[in-house]
Amino acid sequence: MERGAWQFSLKKGKEQAYCDAHARVWPELIEAARAAGLKNHSVFVVGSTVFGYGEAEDLATTMKSLDSLDVTRRWNEAMAELMEDVGGVTLTEVFHFD
């Protein structure tokens, strides 16, 4: 199982709107993520900084599959209005234990 984490920033004043959107994540987006192989996905927010985490057998393939879907494109478009840096950065794992 591969693990991945990402970080990006929200636009000033958009923190609550981002949290509210994630309280109502579209069921079809979650279904698509599961079907693509994404597991154990979490999003954390501190101030205007967002951290995302997910696992997949092949994370690159899973993310590529998700990125090709219309539901992902629509979600990303909606979130882009709230995000400062849509691309964000991929975090490097330096420690892990189960």
Helices and strands as residue ranges (DSSP letters): E 2-9, H 15-23, H 27-36, E 39-46, E 49-56, H 59-67, H 70-80, E 89-91
